[in-house]
Structures are given as C-alpha cells and as structure tokens.
C-alpha cells in the first residue's frame, strides 16, 4: 500500500516540486495539499495521511504552531522543510520540540551530491517515516525532564539568536506517536558488567535529536568520561543543536572543534558537513575535525569514521550505542570496536523512529543488546558506574 502524503507549503512552486519528486516513487501517493498551517491542521484530521511534509514560515498559521495542533488532535509523522540558516536551524529545532519527527533542507542539493541522490533521499525518508506510523510516543525534544532537584544550565538568551527549548506539550493517547521516554523502565534490574571504560560514543540519524536529548538529560554532571555524538545533520544546524542540548543537560555539550582535548563530563557533537576523528597524542586524546571530499563517504559526519578512529585510540575501552536512523552508518565502525573488545548496544526496534542503523548492527551480530530508548541512559549510568 502506498504511503499517503499531505504536502504543506504556501509556495505553489514548492508544492508542485515536492509532489512531482514523491510521486516518481510508486510506493508514495500525494493525496492533497495545504497552503497554510490552519489548512494543514484541518486536512490532517479529515484525510488522515501517513506523512505530512511541512514548511515553517506560512501565512495564517506557521508550521510550528500547526505541528503542535496536529500532534494534539490528529497525531501524524511530520517531516519539516527548513532553510539552512541560523534562524532556520532554530525554527526547525522548535518544530522538533513541537513533535515533528525529522527535517530536510528546502534546497535538496544541500543533502546530496546530485539531484538523483537528493530525490532518493526524500523518497526514502518519507517511506521510512510513513511505515513507522504506528508506534509509541517520545516526548518532544525540549521536554525531557531532568530530576527536579538537578541544576540545569540556563537557556540561551534572546540575544544569542536561539530560541529556548519549548515547554512540555501535554500528550493524549494517540494512534501515531514517537517511542516512549517516560514509561516505567525495565532497566532497573540491569547489572553492570564490571568492564572498565574510557569513553562513550553514540551514533544516530533520523529521530536522533529527540533520542539524544532523552539520553543526555539523564546523565549526571560528574559523568566520568567524554562522550562522542555523531548525528547526521547539516552544518547550519549543529551549533544550534549543541547549544540547545547544553542548556538542557547537566553535562556540558559543545560542537566539536579542531584540537579539542577530550574531557570527562563533556559531550562533543560532530559538526555537520565534516568528519570527527579521535587522535591519541601522548597521554591525551584530542579531536581532529576536517572537511571530507571523499566520494566514498556518504555521511558527513559519519558514524563509521568516528567509531573507527575511536577503536584505534581507545582499543576496547569504549561503550558505543547506535540509535534510531536510516541506513547502515555505524555498522563497520562498530564492528572494528567490537573486534577490539568494546561493548556495542543498539536501540530496540519498537522505540526507533526508523529501525535502520540499529538493525544493521543487530542483524550483523555486532551489538550485544537491544535496548528501549527510555532505558538507555539508566543502562549507561549503571554500566559506567554512575548509578
């Protein structure tokens, strides 16, 4: 059965372009259009599409407000289209706050080396999201709560150009929702292996912003090791995402920079459009961040690239986690880590937005456990010795 799509944009040119691209795939059917957010809300309730593509800036009602209302009244997977600007990045993160599952640049050439690759990327993302329509719910990105007694960093100021994270949205029962992050944890009975670690590495793609926040906001300020974060994301988005995470977490979160010396209790987010490597220099470990023009590497940043360098720098003293995402990035790097004795975990299918990357490591026999998203932080804290 074809994935039914509602295309929402106030530009007739863009509506037509998106529709033509999507309907080149026989497994996708565009069932209607909306020219503003209010019309999107009404048609989502009436037509019950499998996926909605949504612009941010529209008359009558903007895309972020529309996402909030749709997720309240007619929960549906929503893919945002965003401009690759600082303001566009902030608005897109606000849309993820509101409940959107993922985003793509409005300029398709910004996500691929050629037009055909860009077309396939959009088609595949819509199909993957549409097929995962029935699942459990995750809180929006801005709403994962830290314990009430735990101090958190202040939100970015208005002068920073970044909007603070959104407040939690009350979520009713729904047919579609993202994987739950606040259900009772089955990880309470988990016992640590006793293995010693020096670093944690986490790789993810589609659905990753929500998943990363769900995990990182539960780690303590005195977390004893550095954390590497590899999220498939455009270059314009990673600074805003790192700042937003930093404002919500007890650990420090920063966008990785060339020469960063890895420190405990700090999470380093790989910059969009570049690769992040770990290098061992004497008794310290530093980061190498660089432009990568290799046609062999699809993703920039690439989980495989960072994991492979981590295997060389830390051997087996690594806890690596593969979270929700399309494709198989991370499988080869995780295999190298495992060969050195590292521990590899994967997010379970039920709580993934897209069960691609975790499935790749699980089906290859690389990961040792499949863990629900709501349990990952607790498991990390126990395994590392923080709980």
C-alpha positions as CSV (number, residue, x, y, z in Angstrom):
1,X,0.0,0.0,0.0
2,X,1.3,3.4,-1.0
3,X,2.4,5.9,1.8
4,X,-0.2,8.7,1.7
5,X,1.4,12.2,2.0
6,X,-0.1,15.7,2.6
7,X,2.2,18.4,1.3
8,X,2.0,21.7,3.1
9,X,3.7,24.9,1.8
10,X,2.5,28.4,0.8
11,X,4.6,28.2,-2.4
12,X,2.8,26.7,-5.3
13,X,6.2,26.0,-7.0
14,X,7.5,24.1,-4.0
15,X,4.3,22.2,-3.5
16,X,4.4,21.1,-7.1
17,X,8.1,20.2,-6.9
18,X,7.7,18.1,-3.8
19,X,4.7,16.3,-5.2
20,X,6.5,15.5,-8.5
21,X,9.5,14.1,-6.7
22,X,7.5,12.0,-4.3
23,X,5.2,10.6,-6.9
24,X,8.1,9.4,-9.0
25,X,8.1,6.6,-6.5
26,X,5.1,4.2,-7.0
27,X,5.1,3.5,-3.2
28,X,4.2,7.1,-2.4
29,X,0.9,8.9,-3.2
30,X,0.4,12.7,-2.6
31,X,-3.3,12.8,-1.5
32,X,-3.7,16.6,-1.1
33,X,-2.0,20.0,-0.5
34,X,-2.4,22.7,2.1
35,X,-1.3,26.3,1.7
36,X,-1.0,27.3,5.4
37,X,-0.8,25.8,8.8
38,X,-4.5,26.0,9.6
39,X,-5.4,24.2,6.4
40,X,-2.9,21.6,7.3
41,X,-4.5,21.0,10.7
42,X,-7.9,20.7,9.1
43,X,-6.8,18.3,6.4
44,X,-4.7,16.2,8.7
45,X,-7.9,15.5,10.7
46,X,-10.0,14.9,7.6
47,X,-7.7,12.9,5.4
48,X,-5.5,11.0,7.9
49,X,-2.3,11.0,5.8
50,X,0.6,8.7,6.7
51,X,3.1,11.5,6.5
52,X,2.9,15.3,6.3
53,X,5.7,17.5,4.8
54,X,5.6,20.9,6.4
55,X,7.1,24.3,5.7
56,X,8.0,26.5,8.7
57,X,7.0,30.0,7.5
58,X,3.5,30.3,6.2
59,X,0.6,32.8,6.5
60,X,-2.5,32.3,8.7
61,X,-0.7,29.7,10.9
62,X,3.0,28.9,10.8
63,X,4.4,25.4,10.6
64,X,5.5,25.1,14.2
65,X,2.0,26.0,15.5
66,X,0.5,23.6,13.0
67,X,2.7,20.8,14.2
68,X,1.7,21.4,17.8
69,X,-2.0,21.3,16.9
70,X,-1.7,18.3,14.7
71,X,0.2,16.3,17.3
72,X,-2.6,17.2,19.8
73,X,-5.6,16.4,17.6
74,X,-4.5,14.1,14.7
75,X,-1.0,12.8,15.5
76,X,0.9,12.2,12.3
77,X,4.6,11.8,11.4
78,X,5.7,15.3,10.2
79,X,8.8,16.0,8.1
80,X,9.8,19.6,8.2
81,X,11.4,21.5,5.4
82,X,13.9,24.2,6.6
83,X,16.2,26.8,5.3
84,X,19.9,26.3,6.1
85,X,20.3,29.4,8.2
86,X,20.9,30.1,11.9
87,X,17.2,31.2,12.1
88,X,16.1,28.2,10.1
89,X,18.0,25.8,12.4
90,X,16.4,27.3,15.5
91,X,13.0,27.2,14.0
92,X,13.5,23.5,12.9
93,X,14.5,22.6,16.5
94,X,11.4,24.3,17.7
95,X,9.4,22.1,15.3
96,X,11.1,19.1,16.8
97,X,10.1,20.5,20.2
98,X,6.5,20.5,19.0
99,X,6.6,16.9,17.7
100,X,8.0,16.7,14.2
101,X,10.0,13.6,13.6
102,X,12.6,14.9,11.2
103,X,13.6,17.6,8.8
104,X,15.2,18.2,5.4
105,X,16.7,21.3,3.8
106,X,14.4,23.1,1.3
107,X,17.3,23.2,-1.1
108,X,17.5,19.5,-1.9
109,X,21.0,19.8,-3.4
110,X,22.3,20.6,0.2
111,X,21.6,17.0,1.2
112,X,23.2,15.1,-1.7
113,X,25.9,15.2,-4.3
114,X,23.5,15.2,-7.2
115,X,19.8,15.6,-7.9
116,X,19.0,11.9,-8.2
117,X,20.6,11.2,-4.9
118,X,18.6,14.1,-3.3
119,X,15.3,12.7,-4.8
120,X,16.0,9.2,-3.4
121,X,16.8,10.7,0.0
122,X,13.5,12.5,0.2
123,X,11.5,9.5,-1.1
124,X,13.2,7.0,1.2
125,X,12.8,9.3,4.3
126,X,9.1,9.7,3.6
127,X,8.6,5.9,3.1
128,X,10.6,5.0,6.2
129,X,8.7,7.5,8.4
130,X,5.3,6.5,6.9
131,X,5.9,2.9,7.6
132,X,6.7,3.5,11.2
133,X,3.4,5.4,11.7
134,X,2.1,3.2,14.4
135,X,4.5,3.2,17.4
136,X,4.8,4.5,20.9
137,X,5.5,8.1,21.9
138,X,8.6,10.1,22.8
139,X,8.4,13.4,24.4
140,X,9.3,16.3,22.1
141,X,12.9,17.4,22.1
142,X,12.5,20.3,24.5
143,X,10.6,18.4,27.1
144,X,12.7,15.6,28.5
145,X,12.8,16.5,32.2
146,X,15.8,16.3,34.4
147,X,15.2,15.4,38.0
148,X,13.5,18.3,39.9
149,X,16.5,18.7,42.2
150,X,19.1,18.7,39.5
151,X,20.5,22.1,38.3
152,X,20.5,22.7,34.6
153,X,22.2,25.4,32.5
154,X,20.2,28.5,31.7
155,X,18.5,28.6,28.4
156,X,20.1,30.7,25.6
157,X,19.3,34.4,25.8
158,X,17.3,36.2,23.2
159,X,20.5,37.9,22.0
160,X,22.0,34.5,21.1
161,X,19.6,34.1,18.2
162,X,18.5,30.8,19.6
163,X,15.0,30.1,21.0
164,X,14.9,28.4,24.3
165,X,13.6,24.8,24.3
166,X,9.9,24.5,24.3
167,X,7.9,23.6,27.3
168,X,6.4,20.0,27.5
169,X,3.3,19.5,25.5
170,X,0.5,17.6,27.1
171,X,0.2,14.4,25.1
172,X,-3.1,12.5,24.8
173,X,-3.4,8.9,23.8
174,X,-2.8,8.6,20.0
175,X,-2.6,6.2,17.1
176,X,0.7,7.6,16.0
177,X,3.4,8.7,18.4
178,X,7.1,8.5,18.8
179,X,8.7,6.0,21.1
180,X,8.1,6.5,24.8
181,X,10.7,8.0,27.0
182,X,8.7,8.3,30.2
183,X,7.3,4.7,30.6
184,X,8.4,2.6,33.5
185,X,12.0,1.4,32.9
186,X,12.8,-2.3,32.6
187,X,16.5,-1.3,33.1
188,X,16.1,-1.1,36.9
189,X,17.2,-4.8,37.3
190,X,20.1,-4.4,35.0
191,X,23.5,-5.3,36.5
192,X,26.7,-3.7,35.2
193,X,29.3,-5.9,33.5
194,X,32.2,-4.6,35.6
195,X,34.1,-3.7,32.4
196,X,36.2,-0.5,32.5
197,X,35.6,2.2,30.0
198,X,37.3,5.5,28.9
199,X,34.8,6.9,26.6
200,X,31.1,6.6,25.3
201,X,30.3,7.1,21.6
202,X,26.7,7.5,20.3
203,X,25.7,7.5,16.6
204,X,22.3,8.3,15.2
205,X,20.4,9.8,12.3
206,X,16.6,10.1,11.7
207,X,14.9,10.6,15.1
208,X,18.3,11.3,16.7
209,X,17.7,14.8,18.1
210,X,14.9,13.6,20.3
211,X,16.7,10.3,21.2
212,X,20.0,12.1,22.1
213,X,18.2,14.6,24.4
214,X,16.2,11.8,26.1
215,X,19.5,10.2,27.0
216,X,21.8,13.1,27.7
217,X,19.5,15.0,30.0
218,X,19.6,11.9,32.3
219,X,23.4,11.8,32.7
220,X,24.9,13.4,35.8
221,X,27.2,16.4,35.8
222,X,30.0,14.3,37.2
223,X,29.9,11.8,34.3
224,X,33.4,10.3,34.4
225,X,34.1,10.0,30.7
226,X,34.0,12.1,27.5
227,X,31.1,11.4,25.1
228,X,31.2,11.5,21.3
229,X,28.0,12.3,19.5
230,X,27.6,11.7,15.8
231,X,24.2,12.9,14.4
232,X,23.5,13.2,10.7
233,X,22.7,16.9,10.5
234,X,23.5,19.9,8.2
235,X,26.4,22.2,9.1
236,X,24.0,25.1,9.9
237,X,22.1,23.0,12.5
238,X,24.8,21.5,14.7
239,X,25.8,24.7,16.5
240,X,22.2,25.5,17.5
241,X,21.6,21.8,18.4
242,X,24.7,21.7,20.6
243,X,23.8,24.9,22.4
244,X,20.2,23.7,23.0
245,X,21.4,20.4,24.4
246,X,23.9,22.3,26.6
247,X,21.1,24.4,28.0
248,X,19.1,21.3,29.0
249,X,21.7,18.9,30.3
250,X,23.8,18.7,33.5
251,X,26.8,17.6,31.5
252,X,28.4,20.1,29.1
253,X,27.6,19.7,25.4
254,X,29.5,21.5,22.7
255,X,30.1,21.4,19.0
256,X,33.4,19.7,18.4
257,X,36.3,21.8,17.3
258,X,39.7,21.0,15.8
259,X,42.2,20.2,18.6
260,X,39.6,19.8,21.4
261,X,41.1,17.8,24.2
262,X,38.6,15.2,25.4
263,X,37.5,15.8,29.0
264,X,35.2,13.8,31.3
265,X,31.6,15.0,31.6
266,X,31.7,16.7,28.2
267,X,29.8,15.6,25.1
268,X,31.3,16.6,21.7
269,X,28.8,16.9,18.8
270,X,30.4,16.2,15.4
271,X,30.0,19.3,13.2
272,X,27.6,18.9,10.2
273,X,29.3,18.6,6.9
274,X,32.7,17.5,8.4
275,X,34.3,14.4,9.9
276,X,35.3,14.0,13.5
277,X,38.3,11.7,14.4
278,X,39.9,10.9,17.8
279,X,43.7,11.1,17.9
280,X,45.9,9.8,20.6
281,X,48.8,12.2,21.5
282,X,50.9,11.1,24.3
283,X,48.7,10.6,27.3
284,X,45.8,12.7,26.0
285,X,43.2,12.2,23.3
286,X,42.2,15.1,21.0
287,X,39.7,15.6,18.2
288,X,40.5,16.2,14.5
289,X,37.7,17.9,12.7
290,X,38.1,18.3,8.9
291,X,36.3,18.7,5.6
292,X,36.0,15.4,3.7
293,X,35.5,15.4,0.0
294,X,35.8,11.7,-0.4
295,X,33.0,10.3,-2.7
296,X,33.2,7.0,-0.8
297,X,31.8,8.5,2.4
298,X,28.1,9.3,2.1
299,X,27.6,10.8,5.5
300,X,29.3,13.9,6.9
301,X,29.7,13.4,9.8
302,X,29.9,9.6,9.6
303,X,29.4,7.3,12.5
304,X,31.7,4.8,10.8
305,X,34.6,7.3,10.5
306,X,34.4,8.4,14.2
307,X,33.9,4.9,15.5
308,X,36.9,3.6,13.6
309,X,39.2,6.3,14.9
310,X,37.8,5.7,18.4
311,X,38.7,2.0,18.1
312,X,42.3,3.0,17.3
313,X,42.6,5.5,20.1
314,X,40.9,3.6,22.9
315,X,41.0,0.0,21.7
316,X,38.2,-1.9,23.6
317,X,37.6,0.6,26.4
318,X,34.5,2.0,24.6
319,X,30.8,1.8,25.2
320,X,29.2,2.5,21.8
321,X,25.5,2.9,21.2
322,X,23.7,3.0,17.8
323,X,20.3,4.8,17.9
324,X,17.4,5.4,15.5
325,X,18.3,6.2,11.9
326,X,18.1,5.3,8.3
327,X,20.7,3.2,6.5
328,X,23.7,1.3,8.0
329,X,26.2,4.0,9.0
330,X,27.9,2.8,12.1
331,X,27.9,-0.9,11.3
332,X,31.5,-1.1,10.0
333,X,32.9,1.2,12.7
334,X,31.0,-0.8,15.4
335,X,32.5,-4.0,14.0
336,X,36.0,-2.5,14.4
337,X,35.2,-1.5,18.0
338,X,33.8,-4.9,18.8
339,X,36.9,-6.7,17.4
340,X,38.9,-4.6,19.9
341,X,36.7,-5.7,22.8
342,X,34.3,-2.7,23.0
343,X,30.7,-3.0,24.2
344,X,28.1,-2.3,21.5
345,X,24.4,-1.6,22.2
346,X,21.6,-0.8,19.8
347,X,18.2,0.9,20.3
348,X,15.4,-1.6,20.0
349,X,13.0,-1.6,17.0
350,X,9.9,-0.6,19.0
351,X,11.3,2.7,20.2
352,X,13.1,3.7,16.9
353,X,11.6,6.3,14.6
354,X,13.5,4.4,11.8
355,X,14.9,1.0,12.6
356,X,17.8,1.1,10.1
357,X,21.1,1.8,11.8
358,X,20.3,-0.3,14.9
359,X,19.0,-3.1,12.7
360,X,22.3,-3.1,10.7
361,X,24.4,-3.7,13.8
362,X,21.9,-6.1,15.4
363,X,21.4,-8.3,12.3
364,X,25.2,-8.5,11.8
365,X,25.6,-9.8,15.3
366,X,27.7,-6.8,16.3
367,X,25.5,-5.4,19.1
368,X,25.1,-7.4,22.3
369,X,21.8,-5.9,23.4
370,X,18.7,-4.2,22.0
371,X,17.6,-1.5,24.5
372,X,14.5,0.7,24.6
373,X,15.2,4.4,24.4
374,X,13.8,5.1,27.8
375,X,16.3,2.6,29.3
376,X,19.5,3.7,27.5
377,X,20.5,6.4,30.0
378,X,19.9,4.3,33.0
379,X,21.9,1.5,31.4
380,X,24.8,3.8,30.5
381,X,24.9,5.2,34.1
382,X,24.9,1.8,35.6
383,X,27.4,0.3,33.2
384,X,29.7,3.3,33.6
385,X,29.3,3.3,37.4
386,X,27.2,6.5,37.9
387,X,24.1,4.8,39.4
